[in-house]
Amino acid sequence: MTARDTPGVQSGPRGPGAAPEAADGSDESLLRQIAGALACLSRQRTVPHPVYPAKVQNAYNRLVLRCLRRGEEPPGSIPEMVRWACERALPEWPLDLPAEARSVAGPLVDPESRLPHQLCLEWEVNAADPAAELFENQRILEALTTCRAARDPRAYTAFRSLLTTRPVLTGAELALLGGDMECGMLLHHVIKKCYEPVAASYLGDDGTYRQCGRCRCLMVRLRDGSHRCELDRCRRDGGSDAGTLLRGDKSGLHQLSRPLRMFVTGPGLAETDIEAALRARFGIVAEMWPNYDAYDLRVPLPGRRFWAVDVKDRVNPVLLARTLTPFRADPPYDRAFLVVPHYRFRENEAFGRQFRRHLPGDLAGHITLLDDRAFLRLVGEEVTSRPGTHPVHGKGDSRA
């Protein structure tokens, strides 16, 4: 789920407006601009001058012009545009979008927390790796470059594990990572850039924070005093409303920046869930993020075969398919799989069909889309079909 060294893919920084215009002449570029404006507003910590950054004002101006050309009443202000984003699902916006781009229901912004949903962030950057793009390719690529220069792939693996399992750190814990032998001594300068001080909006009236029991991210405090996790999977599981009490620390509290929480911590948990299930059910020890994140898991199977797995927890199958790139060939593998958590198929029964229709032709037949349950079931069939053999130990229900 981080930047890949794929031939032909631009590796430098790219802004949200750099995605190509839709070939059908639709309003996708305007939607991306609106999504970028909403995300920009959510990241403001102070009132800037002018009050609205140029990218926000430009998105609003374009939306007003689009409404007037269609003979529809436009939002009367930027705050009203934000209200639209809280109250209107995409099909209700006055935008010409392909049917499948409008098929993902729900608003762009959570009406209670006023934070952009993951769907909004996916539209903000039409790229295979939203986390790297939203950070202008700096944080993740800097870690990759540093580890490659040091010839230390284990440090990169430890770095990815840190972002997945410890999204919240005290100031003292963050400082002590500088002496960590696994990755901190090499990557402490990068790690410090990945974490930011926790905003006061997360603090409860009793002086405590709530930490999601599943992902360990801080939960968002709602207006009625309750709490909710901002990650899609935790919210949909419905088991994280209470959370775990976390008291502040005199050294301060820090959490991963939101793009990393959304696009690294969330999918990283799905990756480690699969790794744990392979070990528990079949005794298979998969290699995580091999060769500086060529893909997410390298799964050894009987007969000295290997399967390559990339895990994506994405809302929109159309954007996922459009931005998918070939897996790197080193380390080598026999089959390539794109694995998506089962709940995404449950929410959108057409997920697989929409993905197939938009998958680039050069990838069709080379990457198999499965949900996590189907993938584990397929591994089980492979293991049991070869009695007397054992997998080599290396360092879901819906199908596409």
C-alpha positions as CSV (number, residue, x, y, z in Angstrom):
1,M,0.0,0.0,0.0
2,T,2.9,2.4,-0.5
3,A,4.8,3.7,-3.5
4,R,5.8,1.0,-5.9
5,D,8.7,1.1,-8.4
6,T,6.6,0.3,-11.4
7,P,8.1,1.1,-14.8
8,G,6.3,3.9,-16.5
9,V,4.7,5.3,-13.4
10,Q,5.6,8.8,-12.4
11,S,7.4,8.7,-9.0
12,G,7.6,12.4,-8.3
13,P,5.0,14.6,-6.5
14,R,1.7,15.1,-8.2
15,G,-1.1,17.3,-7.0
16,P,-4.8,16.4,-6.9
17,G,-5.5,18.2,-10.1
18,A,-2.9,16.2,-12.1
19,A,-5.1,13.2,-12.8
20,P,-6.2,13.0,-16.4
21,E,-9.6,14.3,-17.5
22,A,-12.2,11.6,-18.0
23,A,-12.4,10.4,-21.6
24,D,-16.2,10.7,-21.6
25,G,-16.2,14.5,-20.9
26,S,-17.8,14.0,-17.5
27,D,-17.3,16.2,-14.4
28,E,-14.9,13.9,-12.7
29,S,-12.2,16.6,-12.6
30,L,-14.6,19.0,-10.9
31,L,-15.5,16.2,-8.4
32,R,-11.8,15.7,-7.6
33,Q,-11.4,19.4,-7.1
34,I,-14.4,19.6,-4.7
35,A,-13.1,16.6,-2.8
36,G,-9.7,18.3,-2.6
37,A,-11.3,21.4,-1.2
38,L,-13.2,19.5,1.4
39,A,-10.1,17.7,2.5
40,C,-8.1,21.0,2.6
41,L,-10.7,22.6,4.9
42,S,-10.6,19.6,7.2
43,R,-6.8,19.9,7.6
44,Q,-6.9,23.6,8.6
45,R,-5.8,24.2,12.2
46,T,-6.0,28.0,12.2
47,V,-8.0,30.6,10.3
48,P,-5.8,31.5,7.3
49,H,-5.7,34.8,5.3
50,P,-7.6,34.9,3.1
51,V,-10.1,32.7,5.0
52,Y,-10.5,30.2,2.2
53,P,-7.4,28.9,0.3
54,A,-7.4,29.4,-3.5
55,K,-8.0,25.7,-4.1
56,V,-11.2,25.9,-2.0
57,Q,-12.5,29.1,-3.6
58,N,-11.7,27.8,-7.1
59,A,-13.6,24.5,-6.5
60,Y,-16.6,26.5,-5.2
61,N,-16.5,28.9,-8.2
62,R,-16.5,26.0,-10.6
63,L,-19.4,24.3,-8.8
64,V,-21.4,27.4,-9.0
65,L,-20.7,27.8,-12.7
66,R,-21.6,24.2,-13.3
67,C,-25.0,24.6,-11.5
68,L,-25.8,27.8,-13.4
69,R,-25.1,26.2,-16.7
70,R,-27.5,23.4,-15.8
71,G,-30.1,25.8,-14.6
72,E,-29.9,24.6,-11.0
73,E,-29.7,26.6,-7.8
74,P,-26.0,26.6,-6.6
75,P,-24.8,26.6,-3.0
76,G,-24.9,30.2,-1.7
77,S,-21.5,30.0,0.0
78,I,-18.6,27.7,0.8
79,P,-20.1,26.6,4.1
80,E,-23.3,25.7,2.1
81,M,-21.1,23.6,-0.3
82,V,-19.8,21.8,2.8
83,R,-23.4,21.2,3.9
84,W,-24.1,19.7,0.5
85,A,-21.2,17.4,1.1
86,C,-22.7,16.3,4.5
87,E,-26.3,15.9,3.2
88,R,-26.1,14.8,-0.4
89,A,-24.9,11.5,-1.8
90,L,-23.0,11.7,-5.1
91,P,-26.0,10.9,-7.3
92,E,-27.7,14.0,-5.9
93,W,-25.0,16.4,-7.0
94,P,-25.5,18.4,-10.2
95,L,-22.5,16.7,-11.9
96,D,-22.3,14.6,-15.0
97,L,-20.6,11.4,-13.8
98,P,-20.5,7.9,-15.2
99,A,-23.1,5.6,-13.7
100,E,-20.5,3.5,-11.9
101,A,-18.8,6.5,-10.5
102,R,-22.1,7.5,-8.9
103,S,-22.9,4.0,-7.7
104,V,-21.1,4.3,-4.3
105,A,-23.8,5.7,-2.0
106,G,-23.3,8.1,0.9
107,P,-22.1,11.7,1.3
108,L,-18.5,12.9,0.9
109,V,-18.4,14.3,4.5
110,D,-19.6,12.7,7.8
111,P,-22.5,14.9,8.9
112,E,-21.7,14.3,12.6
113,S,-17.9,14.5,12.8
114,R,-17.6,16.9,9.8
115,L,-14.6,14.9,8.6
116,P,-14.3,13.7,4.9
117,H,-15.2,10.1,4.4
118,Q,-12.7,7.8,2.8
119,L,-14.7,8.1,-0.4
120,C,-13.9,11.8,-0.5
121,L,-10.1,11.2,0.0
122,E,-10.2,8.6,-2.8
123,W,-11.7,11.1,-5.2
124,E,-9.2,13.8,-4.0
125,V,-6.3,11.8,-5.5
126,N,-7.1,9.5,-8.4
127,A,-4.0,7.4,-7.8
128,A,-3.1,3.8,-6.9
129,D,-1.5,5.0,-3.7
130,P,-3.5,7.8,-2.0
131,A,-1.3,7.8,1.1
132,A,1.9,8.6,-0.9
133,E,0.1,11.1,-3.2
134,L,-1.5,13.0,-0.3
135,F,1.9,13.3,1.3
136,E,3.3,14.5,-2.0
137,N,5.3,11.2,-2.2
138,Q,7.6,12.4,0.6
139,R,7.1,10.4,3.7
140,I,6.8,6.9,2.3
141,L,9.3,7.4,-0.5
142,E,11.8,8.9,1.9
143,A,11.6,5.8,4.1
144,L,12.0,3.5,1.1
145,T,15.0,5.5,-0.2
146,T,16.7,5.5,3.2
147,C,16.2,1.8,3.7
148,R,17.4,1.0,0.2
149,A,20.5,3.1,0.7
150,A,21.3,1.3,3.9
151,R,20.4,-2.1,2.3
152,D,18.1,-2.7,5.2
153,P,14.7,-4.1,4.1
154,R,13.9,-5.2,7.7
155,A,13.9,-1.6,8.8
156,Y,11.3,-0.8,6.2
157,T,9.2,-3.8,7.3
158,A,9.4,-2.6,10.9
159,F,8.5,0.9,9.8
160,R,5.3,-0.4,8.1
161,S,4.5,-2.4,11.1
162,L,4.9,0.6,13.4
163,L,2.4,2.7,11.2
164,T,0.0,-0.2,11.3
165,T,0.1,-1.2,15.0
166,R,0.9,2.1,16.8
167,P,-1.1,5.0,15.2
168,V,-0.9,6.9,18.6
169,L,2.2,7.7,20.6
170,T,3.1,9.9,23.5
171,G,5.8,12.5,22.9
172,A,8.1,10.4,25.1
173,E,7.4,7.3,23.1
174,L,8.0,9.1,19.9
175,A,11.4,10.4,21.2
176,L,12.4,7.0,22.4
177,L,11.9,5.5,19.0
178,G,15.2,7.2,18.0
179,G,17.0,4.5,19.9
180,D,14.9,1.6,18.4
181,M,17.2,-0.9,16.8
182,E,14.6,-2.2,14.3
183,C,13.8,1.0,12.4
184,G,14.0,4.0,14.7
185,M,17.7,4.6,14.5
186,L,17.6,4.7,10.7
187,L,14.2,6.3,10.1
188,H,13.5,8.5,13.2
189,H,13.6,11.6,11.0
190,V,10.9,10.1,8.8
191,I,8.8,8.8,11.7
192,K,8.6,12.2,13.4
193,K,7.1,13.6,10.2
194,C,4.5,11.0,10.1
195,Y,3.0,11.8,13.5
196,E,1.3,15.1,14.4
197,P,0.1,16.5,17.7
198,V,-3.4,15.4,18.6
199,A,-6.0,18.2,18.0
200,A,-8.0,19.4,21.0
201,S,-11.3,18.2,19.3
202,Y,-10.4,14.6,20.3
203,L,-10.3,15.4,24.0
204,G,-13.3,14.6,26.1
205,D,-14.8,16.8,28.8
206,D,-13.2,14.5,31.4
207,G,-9.8,15.0,30.0
208,T,-9.5,11.6,28.3
209,Y,-9.3,10.3,24.8
210,R,-11.0,7.3,23.4
211,Q,-8.9,4.8,21.4
212,C,-10.6,2.3,19.0
213,G,-10.3,-1.2,20.3
214,R,-9.6,-2.6,16.8
215,C,-7.4,-0.2,15.0
216,R,-6.1,1.8,18.1
217,C,-6.7,5.1,16.3
218,L,-8.2,7.9,18.3
219,M,-12.0,8.0,18.0
220,V,-13.7,11.2,16.9
221,R,-15.9,12.9,19.5
222,L,-19.4,13.6,18.2
223,R,-21.6,16.5,19.2
224,D,-23.7,14.4,21.5
225,G,-20.6,13.3,23.5
226,S,-20.3,9.8,22.0
227,H,-17.3,8.6,20.0
228,R,-16.9,6.9,16.7
229,C,-13.9,5.5,14.8
230,E,-13.1,7.2,11.5
231,L,-12.0,4.1,9.7
232,D,-14.7,2.5,7.5
233,R,-14.2,-1.1,8.7
234,C,-14.3,-0.2,12.4
235,R,-17.5,1.8,12.0
236,R,-19.2,-0.9,10.0
237,D,-18.3,-3.6,12.4
238,G,-20.2,-1.7,15.0
239,G,-18.2,-2.9,17.9
240,S,-16.0,0.1,18.5
241,D,-18.5,2.7,19.9
242,A,-17.2,2.6,23.4
243,G,-13.5,2.5,22.7
244,T,-10.7,2.3,25.3
245,L,-10.0,5.2,27.7
246,L,-6.6,6.9,27.1
247,R,-5.3,9.6,29.3
248,G,-3.1,12.4,28.0
249,D,0.6,12.5,28.8
250,K,2.6,15.5,30.0
251,S,4.9,14.8,27.0
252,G,2.0,15.3,24.7
253,L,0.0,12.9,22.5
254,H,0.7,12.3,18.8
255,Q,-1.1,10.4,16.1
256,L,-0.4,9.5,12.5
257,S,-1.6,12.1,10.0
258,R,-5.0,11.3,8.7
259,P,-4.0,10.1,5.2
260,L,-1.6,7.5,6.8
261,R,-4.3,6.4,9.2
262,M,-6.8,6.0,6.4
263,F,-4.6,4.4,3.7
264,V,-1.8,2.7,5.7
265,T,-3.1,1.8,9.1
266,G,-6.5,0.6,7.9
267,P,-5.3,-1.7,5.0
268,G,-2.3,-2.7,7.1
269,L,-4.6,-4.3,9.6
270,A,-6.2,-6.2,6.8
271,E,-2.8,-7.3,5.7
272,T,-1.7,-8.5,9.1
273,D,-5.1,-10.2,9.7
274,I,-4.4,-12.3,6.5
275,E,-0.8,-13.0,7.7
276,A,-2.1,-14.2,11.1
277,A,-4.8,-16.4,9.5
278,L,-2.3,-18.1,7.2
279,R,-0.1,-18.9,10.1
280,A,-2.9,-20.1,12.4
281,R,-4.9,-22.2,9.9
282,F,-2.2,-23.6,7.6
283,G,1.2,-23.0,9.4
284,I,2.2,-20.7,6.5
285,V,4.6,-18.0,7.3
286,A,4.1,-15.2,4.7
287,E,6.7,-12.6,4.1
288,M,5.3,-9.1,4.7
289,W,6.2,-6.2,2.4
290,P,9.0,-8.1,0.6
291,N,11.9,-6.3,-1.1
292,Y,10.9,-2.9,0.1
293,D,7.2,-3.3,-0.5
294,A,7.2,-4.9,-4.0
295,Y,3.7,-6.1,-2.8
296,D,2.1,-6.7,0.6
297,L,2.5,-10.5,1.2
298,R,4.5,-13.2,-0.4
299,V,2.8,-16.5,0.4
300,P,4.8,-19.8,0.2
301,L,2.8,-22.8,-1.0
302,P,3.5,-26.5,-1.5
303,G,5.7,-27.3,-4.5
304,R,7.9,-24.3,-3.9
305,R,5.3,-22.0,-5.4
306,F,4.6,-18.4,-4.3
307,W,1.6,-16.2,-4.5
308,A,1.9,-12.4,-4.4
309,V,-0.8,-10.5,-2.6
310,D,-1.7,-6.8,-2.5
311,V,-4.4,-5.7,-0.1
312,K,-6.5,-2.7,-0.8
313,D,-9.3,-1.5,1.4
314,R,-11.0,0.9,-1.0
315,V,-14.6,2.2,-1.3
316,N,-14.7,2.7,-5.1
317,P,-13.9,-0.3,-7.3
318,V,-13.8,1.9,-10.4
319,L,-11.0,4.2,-9.1
320,L,-9.2,1.1,-7.7
321,A,-9.2,-0.6,-11.1
322,R,-8.2,2.5,-13.1
323,T,-5.2,3.1,-11.0
324,L,-3.9,-0.4,-10.5
325,T,-0.4,-1.1,-11.8
326,P,1.5,-4.4,-12.3
327,F,3.2,-6.0,-9.4
328,R,7.0,-5.8,-9.3
329,A,8.5,-9.1,-10.4
330,D,11.2,-9.3,-7.7
331,P,10.7,-11.3,-5.5
332,P,9.2,-13.7,-8.1
333,Y,5.8,-15.3,-7.8
334,D,3.5,-17.7,-9.6
335,R,0.2,-15.9,-9.2
336,A,-0.8,-12.4,-8.3
337,F,-3.9,-11.5,-6.2
338,L,-5.6,-8.3,-5.2
339,V,-7.4,-8.9,-2.0
340,V,-10.2,-6.6,-0.7
341,P,-11.9,-7.1,2.7
342,H,-15.1,-9.0,2.5
343,Y,-17.3,-6.1,3.9
344,R,-16.6,-4.1,0.7
345,F,-18.3,-6.8,-1.4
346,R,-21.1,-7.0,1.1
347,E,-21.7,-3.2,0.8
348,N,-21.5,-3.3,-3.0
349,E,-22.6,-6.5,-4.6
350,A,-21.3,-5.3,-8.0
351,F,-17.8,-4.5,-6.7
352,G,-16.2,-7.3,-8.7
353,R,-18.1,-6.6,-11.9
354,Q,-17.3,-2.9,-11.8
355,F,-13.7,-3.6,-11.1
356,R,-13.4,-5.9,-14.1
357,R,-15.0,-3.5,-16.5
358,H,-12.4,-0.8,-15.6
359,L,-9.3,-2.9,-15.2
360,P,-6.6,-1.9,-17.8
361,G,-6.4,-4.5,-20.6
362,D,-2.8,-5.3,-19.9
363,L,-3.7,-6.4,-16.4
364,A,-6.7,-8.5,-17.2
365,G,-5.9,-12.2,-16.6
366,H,-2.7,-11.3,-14.7
367,I,-4.3,-10.2,-11.4
368,T,-7.1,-12.0,-9.6
369,L,-9.5,-10.1,-7.4
370,L,-10.8,-11.9,-4.3
371,D,-12.2,-10.9,-1.0
372,D,-10.1,-12.0,2.1
373,R,-12.4,-14.9,3.0
374,A,-12.3,-16.3,-0.6
375,F,-8.5,-16.0,-0.7
376,L,-8.0,-17.9,2.5
377,R,-10.3,-20.6,1.3
378,L,-8.4,-20.9,-2.0
379,V,-5.1,-21.2,0.0
380,G,-6.7,-24.0,2.0
381,E,-7.7,-25.8,-1.2
382,E,-4.1,-25.5,-2.5
383,V,-2.6,-26.9,0.7
384,T,-5.0,-29.8,1.0
385,S,-4.8,-30.8,-2.7
386,R,-1.1,-31.8,-2.2
387,P,-1.0,-34.3,0.6
388,G,2.4,-35.1,2.0
389,T,3.8,-31.7,1.0
390,H,4.3,-28.7,3.1
391,P,4.5,-25.0,2.3
392,V,7.9,-23.4,2.3
393,H,8.4,-21.0,5.1
394,G,9.6,-17.6,3.8
395,K,11.3,-14.6,5.6
396,G,-13.6,-14.4,1.7
397,D,-17.0,-15.1,-0.2
398,S,-17.0,-12.8,-3.2
399,R,-14.9,-13.2,-6.4
400,A,-14.3,-10.8,-9.2
